[in-house]
Amino acid sequence: MADSETQQPVDSTRQVTSKTPTTRQKNPNRVAAGRAIAEKTRQAREAQKKAFAEAQIIIANQNVQKKADPPVPETTRNDLTTTQ
């Protein structure tokens, strides 16, 4: 009787697993959506880089123009009125 008290119960349920591994199937709709989003992001990034480069050119041209043109002195006009 001492042997039956120390023995653990036998698990009669066995997990059934396949011997061959199964490959995971990807959802083609989600894959296509991910590709479309990646393409949009890439195009937006390229457009932003292009706009930044154009802005840098415009700023550089304005700075060169400011340095090339001497400042025009403002003439003060003293108009005399009849009351003076």
GIFEN-V953876 format. One record per pair of residues at least 4 apart in sequence whose C-alpha atoms are under 8 Angstrom apart, sorted by the first residue. I is the first residue (numbers start at 1). J is the second residue. D is the distance in whole Angstrom. If there is no record, write none. Layout:
# GIFEN-V953876
I&J&D / I&J&D
This chain:
# GIFEN-V953876
1&5&7 / 2&6&7 / 3&7&6 / 26&30&8 / 26&31&7 / 27&31&6 / 28&32&6 / 29&33&6 / 30&34&6 / 31&35&6 / 32&36&6 / 33&37&6 / 34&38&6 / 35&39&6 / 36&40&6 / 37&41&6 / 38&42&6 / 39&43&6 / 40&44&6 / 41&45&6 / 42&46&6 / 43&47&6 / 44&48&6 / 45&49&6 / 46&50&6 / 47&51&6 / 48&52&6 / 49&53&6 / 50&54&6 / 51&55&6 / 52&56&6 / 53&57&6 / 54&58&6 / 55&59&6 / 56&60&6 / 57&61&6 / 58&62&6 / 59&63&6 / 60&64&6 / 61&65&6 / 62&66&6 / 63&67&6 / 64&68&6 / 65&69&6 / 66&70&8 / 80&84&7
